[in-house]
Amino acid sequence: MLEAYKRTIADEIPVFQLQKRVTGVEVAVGAFFNGHQCVERINIPIHLACQVNQ
């Protein structure tokens, strides 16, 4: 799969980082900035990261 990506999109994505897969919960916080301040309504996505074939 990685070789296929390399052949098809290597020119578009010059650096590719493969991270170790772990089991757990990923939490991130994001907000929009209008040039002066952060706009209300922050975004807090929570993703359950399950390892397949444990």
Rosetta blueprint (number, residue, H / E / L):
1 M L
2 L H
3 E H
4 A H
5 Y H
6 K H
7 R H
8 T H
9 I H
10 A L
11 D L
12 E L
13 I L
14 P L
15 V L
16 F L
17 Q L
18 L L
19 Q L
20 K L
21 R L
22 V L
23 T L
24 G E
25 V E
26 E E
27 V E
28 A L
29 V L
30 G E
31 A L
32 F L
33 F E
34 N L
35 G L
36 H L
37 Q L
38 C E
39 V L
40 E L
41 R L
42 I L
43 N E
44 I L
45 P L
46 I E
47 H E
48 L E
49 A E
50 C L
51 Q L
52 V L
53 N L
54 Q L
